[in-house]
Amino acid sequence: MGRIRVLKRINFKTLVALFEELHGEIKKRIAGNSGKVHIVFYISKSLYNDMSINAKEFLGFCQSCMGIKFELVLIEL
C-alpha cells in the first residue's frame, strides 16, 4: 500500500511522469507477489475541483490497465 499527498497543482505532463515512475517501481515489487497494489491519493477538494477531465480519466485508465487499486481521499485544508 502506498500513499501520495498532492499539495499543489501539477500539470498533466508531471502526472504522467509520476505514473511512469510508479509503474516501473510497482512492476519490480510485485514480480513475485500476486497481490494487488493499493495507492491512496490525498488531495484537497479545491485541487480536485480544478483537476482537468484528462487527469481524472487518466487515473481511471491507470486503475483499469495497471492492476492498481486507487483510492481518492478528499481533504479540507
Buried (B, 14 or more C-beta within 10 A) or exposed (E): EEEEEBEEEBEEEEBBEEBEEBBEEBEEEBEEEEEEBEBBBBBBEEBBEEBEEEBEEBBEEBBEEBEBEBEBEEEEE
